[in-house]
Every structure is written in C-alpha cells, then in structure tokens.
C-alpha cells in the first residue's frame, strides 16, 4: 500500500472521529439544556379578563319587517291590513205620502193634509205630519223631510182622487138598457111600478171603500144601513148615489 493511501485513510479516520465527537458534544449539550428546562419552576403569567360583552341594542319593530312579510308559515300574508267599512243598513221603505186638501195663505200660511184617512188637519211649515216634516210649501208644490232626505212633490199629485169613484157611482145608478130592464124589473099586476130590490146595498166599488147603490132602492138619502150611510149627490148628468162607511 502506498504512502498516500495510508495518509488518506488516516485523514478520513481523523475526520470521522471529529464528526462523532462533535455529534456527541452537541447531544450532551441538548440533554443538559433539556434537564435545565425541566428543572425550572413554572411561572404563571397573569391573564387579563376578557372585555365585557356589548349590550344588545333595544328591539325595534322595523328590524323584523321581513320576518312578518316573508313568513314561511303563511304564504299569502299581506303586511297591509285591509279594514272593510261596515255595510250600510238597508233604508226602510218610505211611508205613504199625506193627502192634500187645500191651504190658506192669509197671514201665516196653513196647509190642510191628512194621513191614512179622510180626516184632515191644518199644519204650518216646520210641523210634522205622520212620519214627515213639512219643510216648506207654496201654491204649486210642497217639500217634505223624511229620514234626512227632502222630498219635493207637486200638490196636484197629493190631491185625493175622487173622480173615479164618482164615475163608478154614476155607472152604478145609470138606467139599464131595455133588455136588462126587462130582466131586472118585473111589473106588478099591470100597475107599472117596479118591484123593490132584493137588497139595499150593492157591491163594493173597485179600488174604493164605497159601495154602489141598487137600482130602484127606495131608501132615502142619509139613511144608515149595516154601518153604511146613503149619500146622493146632484151632478150635471143627474143624481149620483153611493153608500159611504160610517166613521
């Protein structure tokens, strides 16, 4: 073996020994530092308390508007509450209007009216006639107050209709035709006098409370029979007869 190889081997052995010594030295230092650290007494460090939590702000209803409008339990929930107004009460039917008989316009004007019957009374403006209040009146029309309303009517429309009963009464007492006269009237023994009728009061005239007279009724005017009074009125066409119920 050459001299260089021997020197090289010796150098490598010396380097290896040095490395081993350094490694052992470093290991021993580490062990010593570890023992020193383990032998030290533990010192507790002061721990600062955490800061107090911030108080929550007061509850505001506006912060929960989305919860009310977008609730999952009611898909049709409407944030706008619709309050339906109460239904108005049905208006009662208007009673019958009073009947007009005339007026006096000397000094304080007075009007003559009646409610439900021929009995008439005089009224001034501002007075009540039945369920109506007389607001005003003149020669042509009258204004009545009822249920916070004003009703204006012509006086001609409130007059009592008496023409139709008179025509019906005239027709009831009109002389019958020769054919019907032969059937209704039977002469007695050639004397030429008509026989008295079977009944005194005729049938009720349609649309009125009066009853017609019977042909050849000898009952005088003013007689009262079964609660009816016989009334005979002279007209241009002759006498008009009817039976009027006694009040």
C-alpha beads as a LAMMPS data file, in Angstrom:
LAMMPS data file: protein, C-alpha beads

247 atoms
246 bonds

1 atom types
1 bond types

-500.0 500.0 xlo xhi
-500.0 500.0 ylo yhi
-500.0 500.0 zlo zhi

Masses

1 110.0

Atoms # bond

1 1 1 0.000 0.000 0.000
2 1 1 1.400 3.336 -0.923
3 1 1 2.145 6.083 1.467
4 1 1 -0.547 8.386 0.017
5 1 1 -3.238 5.856 0.568
6 1 1 -2.196 5.446 4.156
7 1 1 -2.262 9.171 4.735
8 1 1 -5.635 9.423 3.106
9 1 1 -7.068 6.665 5.316
10 1 1 -5.663 8.322 8.379
11 1 1 -7.206 11.613 7.385
12 1 1 -10.588 10.008 6.853
13 1 1 -10.365 8.254 10.209
14 1 1 -9.489 11.556 11.910
15 1 1 -12.404 13.323 10.156
16 1 1 -14.813 10.571 11.158
17 1 1 -13.620 10.737 14.757
18 1 1 -14.054 14.514 14.759
19 1 1 -17.596 14.253 13.440
20 1 1 -18.509 11.682 16.041
21 1 1 -17.042 13.845 18.805
22 1 1 -18.943 16.913 17.615
23 1 1 -22.176 14.963 17.391
24 1 1 -21.740 13.597 20.886
25 1 1 -20.890 17.029 22.234
26 1 1 -23.987 18.530 20.627
27 1 1 -26.119 15.689 22.018
28 1 1 -24.763 16.229 25.530
29 1 1 -25.491 19.974 25.295
30 1 1 -29.031 19.282 24.236
31 1 1 -29.565 16.891 27.105
32 1 1 -28.136 19.399 29.567
33 1 1 -30.423 22.151 28.246
34 1 1 -33.374 19.817 28.458
35 1 1 -32.630 18.955 32.075
36 1 1 -32.184 22.623 32.888
37 1 1 -35.509 23.487 31.354
38 1 1 -37.267 20.667 33.159
39 1 1 -35.794 21.714 36.490
40 1 1 -37.073 25.263 36.191
41 1 1 -40.170 26.161 38.248
42 1 1 -43.260 27.091 36.195
43 1 1 -44.263 30.755 36.472
44 1 1 -47.981 31.531 35.838
45 1 1 -48.461 34.535 33.655
46 1 1 -51.228 36.929 34.565
47 1 1 -54.242 36.528 32.272
48 1 1 -56.301 39.602 31.617
49 1 1 -60.085 39.082 31.824
50 1 1 -61.916 39.383 28.538
51 1 1 -63.713 42.675 27.885
52 1 1 -67.384 42.696 28.897
53 1 1 -69.749 41.899 26.027
54 1 1 -71.522 44.854 24.458
55 1 1 -75.192 45.171 25.442
56 1 1 -77.558 44.424 22.543
57 1 1 -79.480 47.438 21.161
58 1 1 -83.173 47.757 22.025
59 1 1 -85.559 45.831 19.811
60 1 1 -87.137 47.904 17.018
61 1 1 -90.222 46.538 15.221
62 1 1 -88.905 47.825 11.902
63 1 1 -85.994 45.366 12.108
64 1 1 -88.424 42.427 11.895
65 1 1 -90.488 43.638 8.958
66 1 1 -89.007 40.950 6.702
67 1 1 -89.999 38.264 9.203
68 1 1 -93.605 39.439 9.138
69 1 1 -93.759 39.817 5.362
70 1 1 -91.822 36.710 4.373
71 1 1 -93.003 34.208 6.912
72 1 1 -92.762 30.608 5.745
73 1 1 -95.918 29.553 7.565
74 1 1 -98.324 31.815 5.661
75 1 1 -97.520 32.377 2.008
76 1 1 -100.447 34.764 1.476
77 1 1 -99.651 37.019 4.394
78 1 1 -100.245 40.655 3.496
79 1 1 -98.477 43.380 5.503
80 1 1 -101.204 45.851 4.536
81 1 1 -104.271 45.198 6.684
82 1 1 -107.446 45.942 4.718
83 1 1 -110.236 47.058 7.026
84 1 1 -113.602 46.752 5.309
85 1 1 -116.042 49.506 6.233
86 1 1 -119.282 48.349 7.846
87 1 1 -122.075 47.750 5.383
88 1 1 -124.760 50.417 5.477
89 1 1 -128.078 49.396 6.906
90 1 1 -130.838 48.984 4.346
91 1 1 -133.028 52.047 4.100
92 1 1 -136.561 51.484 5.412
93 1 1 -139.368 51.860 2.878
94 1 1 -140.852 55.319 2.666
95 1 1 -144.373 55.522 4.171
96 1 1 -147.359 56.754 2.209
97 1 1 -147.360 60.464 1.470
98 1 1 -150.048 62.631 3.068
99 1 1 -153.115 63.688 1.081
100 1 1 -153.612 67.361 0.165
101 1 1 -156.942 69.147 0.611
102 1 1 -156.069 72.829 0.323
103 1 1 -154.341 75.759 2.018
104 1 1 -154.915 79.247 3.366
105 1 1 -152.283 81.875 2.584
106 1 1 -153.666 84.770 4.620
107 1 1 -151.102 85.771 7.228
108 1 1 -149.260 82.627 8.343
109 1 1 -149.799 80.077 5.517
110 1 1 -151.666 76.940 6.568
111 1 1 -151.948 73.716 4.595
112 1 1 -154.598 71.045 5.087
113 1 1 -153.297 67.450 4.977
114 1 1 -154.377 64.022 6.144
115 1 1 -152.656 60.700 6.801
116 1 1 -154.406 57.366 6.243
117 1 1 -157.964 58.599 6.078
118 1 1 -160.276 61.450 5.175
119 1 1 -159.686 63.253 8.490
120 1 1 -157.717 66.395 7.617
121 1 1 -155.829 68.814 9.841
122 1 1 -154.069 72.077 9.256
123 1 1 -150.300 72.330 9.510
124 1 1 -147.655 75.049 9.405
125 1 1 -144.150 74.831 7.950
126 1 1 -141.851 73.030 10.385
127 1 1 -144.569 70.808 11.879
128 1 1 -144.748 67.039 11.455
129 1 1 -147.482 65.194 9.636
130 1 1 -147.118 61.497 10.379
131 1 1 -143.513 60.458 9.696
132 1 1 -142.841 63.522 7.536
133 1 1 -141.794 67.054 8.436
134 1 1 -143.160 69.965 6.441
135 1 1 -140.093 71.897 5.250
136 1 1 -141.891 74.406 3.027
137 1 1 -144.838 74.724 0.682
138 1 1 -146.376 77.130 -1.812
139 1 1 -149.330 77.142 -4.182
140 1 1 -147.804 74.533 -6.514
141 1 1 -145.538 72.215 -4.535
142 1 1 -144.563 71.030 -1.073
143 1 1 -141.201 69.909 0.343
144 1 1 -141.285 67.160 2.993
145 1 1 -138.413 65.919 5.146
146 1 1 -138.038 62.200 5.884
147 1 1 -135.047 60.135 7.022
148 1 1 -132.597 63.042 6.447
149 1 1 -133.941 63.469 2.915
150 1 1 -136.002 66.154 1.243
151 1 1 -138.914 65.037 -0.907
152 1 1 -140.470 67.590 -3.230
153 1 1 -143.907 66.852 -4.658
154 1 1 -146.493 68.733 -6.645
155 1 1 -149.684 69.412 -4.728
156 1 1 -151.751 68.092 -7.622
157 1 1 -150.114 64.672 -7.129
158 1 1 -151.195 64.608 -3.468
159 1 1 -154.821 65.523 -4.042
160 1 1 -157.439 62.896 -3.210
161 1 1 -158.637 61.208 -6.377
162 1 1 -162.454 61.370 -6.236
163 1 1 -163.335 61.388 -9.940
164 1 1 -163.038 57.651 -10.450
165 1 1 -165.459 56.750 -7.605
166 1 1 -167.991 59.303 -8.878
167 1 1 -167.834 57.841 -12.393
168 1 1 -168.236 54.358 -10.960
169 1 1 -171.171 55.539 -8.880
170 1 1 -172.797 57.194 -11.934
171 1 1 -172.329 53.984 -13.864
172 1 1 -173.841 52.059 -10.978
173 1 1 -177.003 54.185 -10.963
174 1 1 -177.247 54.671 -14.750
175 1 1 -180.566 53.455 -16.184
176 1 1 -180.270 49.940 -17.600
177 1 1 -180.912 49.060 -21.193
178 1 1 -184.400 47.909 -22.186
179 1 1 -183.213 44.295 -22.397
180 1 1 -181.670 44.312 -18.918
181 1 1 -184.601 46.294 -17.517
182 1 1 -186.944 43.520 -18.511
183 1 1 -184.757 41.043 -16.700
184 1 1 -184.275 43.172 -13.555
185 1 1 -187.672 44.846 -13.152
186 1 1 -190.889 42.934 -13.018
187 1 1 -194.100 44.948 -13.174
188 1 1 -196.736 44.212 -10.584
189 1 1 -200.255 43.431 -11.955
190 1 1 -200.089 45.980 -14.786
191 1 1 -199.662 48.858 -12.312
192 1 1 -196.421 49.911 -13.995
193 1 1 -194.492 50.203 -10.634
194 1 1 -191.122 48.431 -10.310
195 1 1 -190.768 45.832 -7.579
196 1 1 -188.498 46.690 -4.638
197 1 1 -184.978 45.175 -4.989
198 1 1 -183.920 42.120 -3.007
199 1 1 -181.055 44.012 -1.261
200 1 1 -180.482 47.612 -0.214
201 1 1 -176.654 47.956 -0.579
202 1 1 -174.799 46.928 -3.726
203 1 1 -171.281 45.541 -4.209
204 1 1 -168.068 47.364 -3.258
205 1 1 -166.817 49.788 -5.930
206 1 1 -163.419 48.562 -7.196
207 1 1 -160.446 50.414 -5.703
208 1 1 -162.530 52.247 -3.073
209 1 1 -164.185 51.650 0.274
210 1 1 -167.602 52.744 -1.035
211 1 1 -170.468 50.508 -2.121
212 1 1 -172.785 51.081 -5.038
213 1 1 -176.478 51.784 -4.816
214 1 1 -179.058 49.286 -6.050
215 1 1 -181.466 50.225 -8.838
216 1 1 -184.938 51.305 -7.613
217 1 1 -183.778 51.396 -3.979
218 1 1 -186.418 53.475 -2.146
219 1 1 -184.140 54.149 0.872
220 1 1 -183.946 57.957 1.372
221 1 1 -180.601 59.792 1.327
222 1 1 -178.894 59.938 4.709
223 1 1 -180.178 56.525 5.846
224 1 1 -177.716 54.265 7.676
225 1 1 -177.862 50.534 6.912
226 1 1 -175.329 47.947 8.155
227 1 1 -172.808 50.667 9.044
228 1 1 -173.092 52.477 5.670
229 1 1 -174.708 55.866 5.017
230 1 1 -176.521 56.578 1.749
231 1 1 -175.146 59.681 0.013
232 1 1 -176.899 61.189 -3.023
233 1 1 -175.057 63.951 -4.945
234 1 1 -176.620 66.060 -7.697
235 1 1 -174.404 66.352 -10.798
236 1 1 -174.837 67.690 -14.342
237 1 1 -175.560 64.158 -15.514
238 1 1 -178.146 63.533 -12.826
239 1 1 -178.072 62.187 -9.292
240 1 1 -175.029 60.169 -8.176
241 1 1 -175.649 57.633 -5.411
242 1 1 -173.272 55.639 -3.188
243 1 1 -173.050 54.106 0.267
244 1 1 -170.272 55.541 2.481
245 1 1 -168.950 53.711 5.521
246 1 1 -169.840 55.500 8.749
247 1 1 -166.641 56.544 10.616

Bonds

1 1 1 2
2 1 2 3
3 1 3 4
4 1 4 5
5 1 5 6
6 1 6 7
7 1 7 8
8 1 8 9
9 1 9 10
10 1 10 11
11 1 11 12
12 1 12 13
13 1 13 14
14 1 14 15
15 1 15 16
16 1 16 17
17 1 17 18
18 1 18 19
19 1 19 20
20 1 20 21
21 1 21 22
22 1 22 23
23 1 23 24
24 1 24 25
25 1 25 26
26 1 26 27
27 1 27 28
28 1 28 29
29 1 29 30
30 1 30 31
31 1 31 32
32 1 32 33
33 1 33 34
34 1 34 35
35 1 35 36
36 1 36 37
37 1 37 38
38 1 38 39
39 1 39 40
40 1 40 41
41 1 41 42
42 1 42 43
43 1 43 44
44 1 44 45
45 1 45 46
46 1 46 47
47 1 47 48
48 1 48 49
49 1 49 50
50 1 50 51
51 1 51 52
52 1 52 53
53 1 53 54
54 1 54 55
55 1 55 56
56 1 56 57
57 1 57 58
58 1 58 59
59 1 59 60
60 1 60 61
61 1 61 62
62 1 62 63
63 1 63 64
64 1 64 65
65 1 65 66
66 1 66 67
67 1 67 68
68 1 68 69
69 1 69 70
70 1 70 71
71 1 71 72
72 1 72 73
73 1 73 74
74 1 74 75
75 1 75 76
76 1 76 77
77 1 77 78
78 1 78 79
79 1 79 80
80 1 80 81
81 1 81 82
82 1 82 83
83 1 83 84
84 1 84 85
85 1 85 86
86 1 86 87
87 1 87 88
88 1 88 89
89 1 89 90
90 1 90 91
91 1 91 92
92 1 92 93
93 1 93 94
94 1 94 95
95 1 95 96
96 1 96 97
97 1 97 98
98 1 98 99
99 1 99 100
100 1 100 101
101 1 101 102
102 1 102 103
103 1 103 104
104 1 104 105
105 1 105 106
106 1 106 107
107 1 107 108
108 1 108 109
109 1 109 110
110 1 110 111
111 1 111 112
112 1 112 113
113 1 113 114
114 1 114 115
115 1 115 116
116 1 116 117
117 1 117 118
118 1 118 119
119 1 119 120
120 1 120 121
121 1 121 122
122 1 122 123
123 1 123 124
124 1 124 125
125 1 125 126
126 1 126 127
127 1 127 128
128 1 128 129
129 1 129 130
130 1 130 131
131 1 131 132
132 1 132 133
133 1 133 134
134 1 134 135
135 1 135 136
136 1 136 137
137 1 137 138
138 1 138 139
139 1 139 140
140 1 140 141
141 1 141 142
142 1 142 143
143 1 143 144
144 1 144 145
145 1 145 146
146 1 146 147
147 1 147 148
148 1 148 149
149 1 149 150
150 1 150 151
151 1 151 152
152 1 152 153
153 1 153 154
154 1 154 155
155 1 155 156
156 1 156 157
157 1 157 158
158 1 158 159
159 1 159 160
160 1 160 161
161 1 161 162
162 1 162 163
163 1 163 164
164 1 164 165
165 1 165 166
166 1 166 167
167 1 167 168
168 1 168 169
169 1 169 170
170 1 170 171
171 1 171 172
172 1 172 173
173 1 173 174
174 1 174 175
175 1 175 176
176 1 176 177
177 1 177 178
178 1 178 179
179 1 179 180
180 1 180 181
181 1 181 182
182 1 182 183
183 1 183 184
184 1 184 185
185 1 185 186
186 1 186 187
187 1 187 188
188 1 188 189
189 1 189 190
190 1 190 191
191 1 191 192
192 1 192 193
193 1 193 194
194 1 194 195
195 1 195 196
196 1 196 197
197 1 197 198
198 1 198 199
199 1 199 200
200 1 200 201
201 1 201 202
202 1 202 203
203 1 203 204
204 1 204 205
205 1 205 206
206 1 206 207
207 1 207 208
208 1 208 209
209 1 209 210
210 1 210 211
211 1 211 212
212 1 212 213
213 1 213 214
214 1 214 215
215 1 215 216
216 1 216 217
217 1 217 218
218 1 218 219
219 1 219 220
220 1 220 221
221 1 221 222
222 1 222 223
223 1 223 224
224 1 224 225
225 1 225 226
226 1 226 227
227 1 227 228
228 1 228 229
229 1 229 230
230 1 230 231
231 1 231 232
232 1 232 233
233 1 233 234
234 1 234 235
235 1 235 236
236 1 236 237
237 1 237 238
238 1 238 239
239 1 239 240
240 1 240 241
241 1 241 242
242 1 242 243
243 1 243 244
244 1 244 245
245 1 245 246
246 1 246 247
